[in-house]
Each structure stands twice: as structure tokens, then as C-alpha cells.
Amino acid sequence: MILSIIVYIILSLIFFQMVLLAFLSIRKWRNNTDEKEINHLYNSLLDSFTSYMIGIDQHLFIDQVETIRYRSILVEKLLTYYVTVIKGSSFSQEVNLLSEKYLSGPYTAILKKNNWAKRVNTLHFIEDFKMHSLSPLLLERLRKVKKLDVEAQQLIRTLASLNETSALDCLKKYPDAPMRLYLDSFSRLDRKLTEQEIEKALAEDFIPIKSSAIAFIGTARLFSFIPHVEQELKSTTTEIRIQSLKTLFRLHYMNNPDVLEPFFHSDNWTERMFAARIAGVMTFERFQPKLRNLLSDQVWWVRYSAAEAFSYFGDGELLLTYFSENHEDRYARDMAKQWITLKSGGQA
Amino acid sequence: MDSGLSFFLLLSWLVIAYMVFSSLSYVILFLIALRKVWYEGQIDKRESVKNLAVNEHTFPVSVLVPAYNEEVGVVSTVRSLLALEYPQFEIIVIDDGSKDATAEKMIQEFQMKEVPFALRKYLETEQVLASYQSDLFPYIRLIKKANGGKADALNAGINLSTYPYFCAIDGDSILEQDALLKSMKPIIDSNGEVIVTGGSVRIANGSVISRSKVEQIILPRSPVVLMQIIEYFRAFLIGRIGFSRMNILLIVSGAFGLFNKERVIQAGGYNKKTVGEDMELVVRLHRILQEEKSNERIEYIPDPVCWTEAPDSLSVLRSQRIRWQRGLTETLFLHKKMLFNPTYRSIGLLSMPYFLFVELLGAVFELAGYFIIVGGLFFSLVDPKIAGIMFLVTISYGSLISALAVLLEELTLGKYPNVSDLITLYLWALSETFWYRPLMIIWRVEGLFATVRKKQHWGDMKRKGISS
């Protein structure tokens, strides 16, 4: 009895697998055939597509594409290639026209479907092709978001790329939102809107957005905000102070070096480290005695940054050689010795 | 005689129950993994990581390459790493007292110069003899140290590394160009809550790899390698993804893993006293997370990030499997406190018992199963019907589950391009019970015994090289 049951179970398992194997084999064969045909059509369309994009012939490509099989797949593939190869082409009128004409319908349908992966891919393409007509649909989806998962994060990025600043407002609902998401959103807005949003964010008490705005000033090299950043060095929030130091370090510029002085004596080692780094990259010679003291700091990273800072000065090598022999602290001597020979910028 | 027969009867039912239970656990893991692998297979990877590639806020990574007698492959491995797409990384090769010209090859090829280095001693290691920096690529470093084993070499690399995350790879692994980006994505998306990511490792034998890129995926001809491909599907696509979904994954492959350095240092680094240092570290990190009641996670991504050369001879495969089994035994023994301990929640109650009964003791049960089949059919030790049931259950446990893994791969990722590849893999999977699995069982049991002979070594794989 048991033997028969087990035999039946195993036979049904084998039968199920055989059916699945047959299905997958046929699917693979069909996919391979489709892919071959798509690649063939893609290659046959490349010339007329190029002529269309550079304005030589406005009709041939449209005539071909109107009647072709796999139209939306091919247009998506061609446009993806174009925006990848040509810098700034996301904003091209032709990309916008073609994507709105041939992709907005299929994309609207995909966004309403229950396939997570396809929806996320589509959000990336909407961003690449700057499809403004889909903004209302995306905003509606954003209103329904309950969790800041991968899809919701991409939705916010896509909306920011379409200059929808309400996407940033929505982030306030999530105090744990990653800083990267704020930075990605700021960087996608056009320049004028970015500056407006940064000003708004700096006036906020909401730490995540304020800290992200300060970080973005450094990333986007927004020098006009330097006085704001220097002001934030007086903040009572450690996170904001450290972020401000990081930003000044990235900018390699500050109006008032005096505000750096207290950070050489900070209780927080990250602040001491950034003070050393800033003094180095901006070659503030007046801080050399402070850097000498930091060479014997108890934290390895501070000693490392202080020695690296000396390597930026004109007489840095001389000073490092001197410290490697004469500094009273053994760790300081070791670190100075290392920086005489170590090449800075040891990174890919 | 009767008592002997009833003992075998009891043993038979015990083994049958065990195999049915284990098969069911695989099917459950398969169902848990299915959705994740299905969706990951459809995601456009280029689109999803392209932001990270150009963003200066993407965390920098130190790539650690421990090497022992790797003069044949070390230069091509490092050259392949130069092609990685990542905003900021450094490469640290750790020559663990090689007896060949591993260090000399590196020094010559990358024009390296000795630099004094104020080494931090986060982790105790054997003596570091010298450190070098490349003149051509300053982000390539080399440490020469006294021999101390792979774990010790990795610990020395951690001490020298400057970035907050490190990626440990094997000396002859080839990383996909976007491997670091794909592995870093879960860490960034989770705002640092993911502290370790592992990626699927694929077998490169047979495929065309050029300049760190898999140009063409071709199935190898060797049955031994084909069976390992199927085994990897079973382990990675069913086991690891399923466990990762429940945050109880205990293994991140030594061939590729991305770790939060601070967390690893807090945990004490790699354990030098086990040959399964990769698994032991992950179990220790889980233990710490559970003890701290932390929300941090260890995650696995189904996408292949790393290609490795699999052994194509039975003797090398045997030594590899004995080493793996030994590593597993040592890890479970070291952390026996966690077994069935509700303090460690699902790690203690689910994954540790799973690894003990399915991965470790499974070989013993299966060996008993084969013994009963042979004994029943040829020596009347048990009723031939019972032997028949055992035979069928063994086939479904071995071959059918592996065949299911092949189908799952095709259903979701479908990395092998031809219909003939799928059918070849499927048919070889069905043959597993009859030749490959018995070999594995014998070697795994050998591995259990090998645990008592405690001698660390690097393994003795003869590299042929997989990249041109």
C-alpha cells in the first residue's frame, strides 16, 4: 500500500517535471527565436533611427516602426541605446516624442499590472526618457505607497527626474529614509528647482533632509551655499556639524577658516579627522602646529589624516621626514614615515 | 536474527522518514525562494545599478585577495579586478607566506614598491613582513606575511584596508564587472541595515571569459563539472535564497562576500582555527545580531556575481568536499550553544538544526539508505519492498530535487542559452542518485572523521586559469 502511494507520488512528480521541462524547452526555443528576430529588426532599424534622431529624415523611421512587430520593445531598445550613448539626450525632443507616442500606452498598462520587476524596470525607463505625461499616474501611485521599498524609492527618483518636488515632501513621512534617496532626488531636479529645495531644506528642523541638503551642496559643488554650511558648523547636532565638515572638505574651499579651529580639539574623533583633512587639502599653514599634535592622536584615522594633510604642503615631505625621526610619539613617527612614501589617492 | 531484522526495519523507516522530511524542507525552501528569484531574474540590472556606478556617495570597498602559492593566477585575478565598475575601491593581495613566486609576480607586473605602513592591529595575525604599493595603480597593495592560513591572511587584509566595507574573494575567482555594484545595492537600499551580502557563484569551466567578462556561457563536457553546476543551482537558488528571505542564511561563499568591516572587527574577524572560516564568521555575526537584538541582516542576491573554476577531477573534488564538511562540523560544534536555543530565534530553532540534520548528518542517513537498498535487494536484510521504497525515496531526494533546481534556474534566470543545455542539465540531474551522490556521501562522511585531524591548510586545487 505504502509502496504504491510512494510510487504514485514519485510518478506524478516525474510527470510534473516532464511537463515543466517541455514547457520551459518550448518557451526557451520561442524566446531564442523572438530574440533573434528582435535583434535582426533592431539592426535593420538602426540607420533610419539615427537619421530620425539627427534630423536628416523624419519619415522613414516612423513609417517602418508603424508597421513593425515588437514595436514597443524595439523603440525602448533603440531609445535606451541612444540615451546611454549620447550624453544629455534624455532631454532631447525626439526621445520625448517617440517615447510618448509608442511607450506611454504600454507603460501605463505595465504600471497597473501586478508584476513588481516589470514595474520597477518601467520606472527606470520613464526616468530615462523623461515621460512627463505619466507624472499624474506616478503621483497617484506615490499617494498609495505604504512602505518605502525598492519600488517606492525608484518612484520618488523618477518623479524627481520629472521635476515633481512633491516627491521630496513625501519623504518626510519616512524619518528612516536613506540619505542617498534625498541626494538622488536633489540631483534629478533641474538646477533652479534644486537650489530652491536646498534652501527650503536648510531652513528645516528635520535632520535627515537638512543633513542631506548639506551633503548635496558638496556633491554638486554649490559654492554659493558655503556661508550656510559654515553657519551649520555651529549647530548643536553632531550629525549636522560632521556633514558640514565633510561638505567643506569636498568643496576644497571655505570663506572663514577660523571656524575650523575648535574642531582640532573636539571630543569627537570624526570632527578632529575632518579638521585635519580640510587643513591639508586647503593647505592652511596656520594649522600646522595643530596637525603636529594630531599626529599623536589616540585614533588611527586622525593620525593618518594629519600625516596625509602634511603631504599637501610644499614643505610637507620635509616636515614628515622631520616628524618621522623626531616626534616624541612612536605612533606619530610611524605614521609620518608611512606618508613619506605612500602615494595619496590610493584608490580606483 | 529477528532482532537484527527488526533493527534494520526500524532503521529503514527512520531513513525513509528522514528523506521525506528533508525533501519536504527543500520543497518549502523552493517555494520561499521562487518569488524572489523570479522577480530578480526580470529586473534590468544595468538600470538598477547605474546610479551607484557614478555616485561618489557609494561606499568605497576594499577587495581582499588572499593568496597562497598562486603564482599562476594571481596576476590575472588582479588584472580582472581592475576592470570592476565601481566608483572607489582598493585591491589588497595578501601573500600568506607562499613558497612560490606569488609576491614577485605581483611586484614585477604592477611595478610595486615597498612602503612602510603604520598597520592597525584590529585583529591579531601572523607577522606582516612587508607591504607594497603599485606605482602604476596606487590602489593596488600587497602584503607579505608569515604563513597563517586563509583566515589569518584575510584578517591581515582587514587590518590594512582603509574602507568601511570589504569584499573577500578567492584567488582564482573572476568577478562580473558590476559585481560590487550589485552586491552593494542591498546595503545602500537598506541604509546599512544589511551588513553582509553574498552573491551567487557560478562555475566557469567551459565558458568563454575574456577581460573579466563572461562572453559566452557554454556548458562544460565533463560530467563531474556538470554535476557541480547542478549542485550549485540546488544550493544557491533553493537553499540560500530561501534562508536569506527568512534572514537565517548561515553561509556566504568564500569565493565572494561583501562585509561591513566594523561589524566583522567587532565580531573578532575570521576564525583561524577552522577550515570553514567563511561560514563560521557568518554564524558568529548572526549570533551577535541575535544577542544584540539588532535589526541588521545578512542578504543573498540570486544574480551571479562571481565565476569560479570547479575541480574537474574526482581526487580534487574529494579533497574539497572533505574540507567543506570539516568546516561545517567545526562551525556547528563551535556554536553548539545556539542549537535549539530560543534566544537565537529562527537561527537557533530552524537554520542551525537544518544544517545539523540535513547538511551535516544527511550523509550518514543517506549512507544508511544505500546500505539498506543493497542489503535488502541482495542479502535479504530487509523486505525487498522496503528496499524498493527506500530506492524510490532516494531517487526523489537526490535526483528529482536536483532536477527541480535545474528547472527553477530555467524558470527564473535562464542563464544557459540553448534548449539543449537545459535538457542536458536535466538528464544529468536525474543521474545524480546513481553515481555522483554516493560519492559525495562517502566524502562527506570522510569529512566528519577528518574533523578530528586538525590541520589547517589552503586546499590543493591545481589552477588551470579560467580567464584569457
Interface residues (C-beta under 8 A of the other chain):
Chain A: I2 L3 I6 V7 I9 I10 L13 I14 Q17 L20 L21 L24 S25 K28 W29 N31 N32 N115 W116 A117 K118 V120 N121 H124 F125 D128 V150 Q153 R157 D176 A177 P178 M179 R180 L183 D184 A215 T219 W300 R303 Y304 Y331 D334 M335 K337 Q338 T341 L342 K343 S344 G345 G346 Q347 A348
Chain B: W38 Y39 E40 G41 Q42 I43 D44 E47 S48 N51 N55 E56 H57 P60 L82 L84 Y86 Q88 F89 E90 I91 K113 V115 P116 F117 A118 R120 Q133 D135 F137 P138 Y139 R141 T162 I188 D189 S190 N191 K385 G388 I389 L392 V393 I395 S396 L400 A403 L404 L407 E410 L411 G414 P417 N418 V419 L422 I423 Y426
